[in-house]
Amino acid sequence: MENGRILGIAYNVIPVANIETSAKWFVKHFGFNIRNKREGYLSLFRGNRPILDLIQSDNETRAVFEVDNKKRWVVTFFTDDIESLHTYLKSEDVKVGSISDEGQYGKFFVLEDLDGNLFDVWEHHDCELIY
């Protein structure tokens, strides 16, 4: 089937308490650019590639779930230099976990945004990822 197939994920929607504050945080730490800004909603892009949509939530809902009483992330970012990114984020007082090297599965660390949304960061050089 050539037509009508899923080609990938366009973006992920993340709930935040304050759209302006959160957008500035993501722009500062990840170099995203803001697009499609509307009341209580905006898109974050990396160049022309959509990454996240932030939606101002009217409650404490966050992009997190639990497995065995441990918080888990919904979105995984990828990077080509996990050590440098981790060092930078730590220097900016971003809540980051330690880097886990899982051999053939790559390297990972977890970070938390201002609202308590969790994200995984992954470095792997044996997968086709479109930047």
C-alpha positions, 0 to 999 in steps of 0.5 A: 500500500503506497497511499494512505500510510502513516509516515511518522509522527508529526508532533506530540502534544504536551500540557503546560501551566503557562504557555509563554513561560514553557515556550521560552524554556524549550526555546532556550534549552533546545533551540526550538522555534515557535510557530502557529501561536494561538490562544493557549496553544503553540507549536515548537519546531526544530527548523521546519520540523514540528516537535511539540505542541504546547497546550495550556492546561486548566488542571494538573494533567501532565505527560507522565504515566506510571509503571510499578510506581515509577514515573515514565515519559511519553516522548523521547527526543534524540540527539547525536551528542548525549554527553554534551547535551546532558552537561549543558542541561545540568549547567542550566539547572534542568532536572536531568537523570544520569546517562544510562548506557544500554549498549546496542540499545543506545544511551539515555537520560530522563529530563523534566520540564518546568511543569513536571512533564518527563522526556527521555533523551536517546543517542543511537547511531544504528537507527534511521532517524530523520532530522 
